Structure formats: structure tokens, C-alpha cells
Amino acid sequence: MKRRPFLVGATVVAGGVGAAFTAVPFIASWQPSARARAAGAPVEVDVDKLEPGQQLTVEWRGKPVWVLRRTPSILERLATLTDSGRLRDPLAEVATQQPAYITGPLRSLEEEYLVVVAICTHLGCVPLFRPEPGSVGDDWPGGYFCPCHGSRFDFAGRVFKAVPAPINLEVPPYRFLSDHQIEIGVDPKPTTS
Ligand code: FES
């Protein structure tokens, strides 16, 4: 007679364990987002809470992508750099590194926001966010510093001369869904005139 409570208890535990084991494959198949992301599904980013000078990182196609909100002072420094002779490709002329609709030295759809793949074009390390001028040498204007072999990029993802990385960081396809919604992985809709 005393076995009954034990059997009930054992059944509940076994049921619980069984439920846990069966739930894992169910959840894995029920959440396609990770697989879809790796396969290239677009990623929406809300930049509403991004303060000037801040950046966030999202994952797209298994790669980190930065969205940086550039300040007026960053934009001024980028303009100075364009004509400084310090950059390898200041006007972003290497066509593989950005979609055709991203033109000009700021390498963006809206000058306030940089969207760039956070993978060094030398051997694939993730560079560091180093916004403070002078923090990576006296002439450092703020930008991205790769800790692996010292490549440097500005806040348009443009590579400096005399570093191992040969070309600018990649700008992925993206579009604005609203003033503060960016969709990465999708080209802008063609405008009709
Ligand atoms: S991987 Fe960045 S400098 Fe080598």
C-alpha cells in the first residue's frame, strides 16, 4: 500500500524528464531564426535608443555587424581624413566592399549611421571600437583597431595605409524601414520618379 505514493512520484519525475528531453528537439525545430539568420535572412535593428557616439552589434549571416551612430564631430574628422592621404581607398572605389547604391566617402545611406561588417579584411579578426582620439597613437582620430596585426579603420570603415588589411571593411546590403529601423540584408526599394 505504501508503494503507491512512490510510484506516483516516480511517474511524475520520469514524465518531467521525458518532457524535458522531447522539448529540446521541438524547440530547436520551432525556432528557425538561428538557422535562417545563418542562411542569410534579413535582420531588423532598432536604433531608436542608440545615443550619438554609441554603436551596437547584431549578427547577420553568422557575422557581427556594427551599427554606429556618428556624431557631428566624427563626421568632421571623417571629412578631414578623406583628403589626408592617410587612407588606402578614401572614396570607397573598391566595388566589392559596398553595394553599388552606397556611394561616397561616408559609405552609408544616411550620414549619421554607419552599418559595417565587423570583420577585419586582413585575416578575419574582429576589430576593437576605439572612439577616443589619441587612444591608438598620437594621430589616432577614433575608429576601429584590429588587435591581431594592427590594422586600422576609420568610422566609415575605411582602411588606413601601412597596415596589413588591404581593403575597407565591408558594408552589407541594408535599408531604412523608418527613421529608426534598419533592415540588414535587404537592398532599398528602387525609388520611382
Ligand atoms: S586580422 Fe586584422 S590585422 Fe590581421
Residues whose N, C-alpha, C, O or C-beta is under 5 A from the ligand:
A	BS01	FES	C120 H122 L123 G124 C125 C146 C148 H149 G150 S151 P164
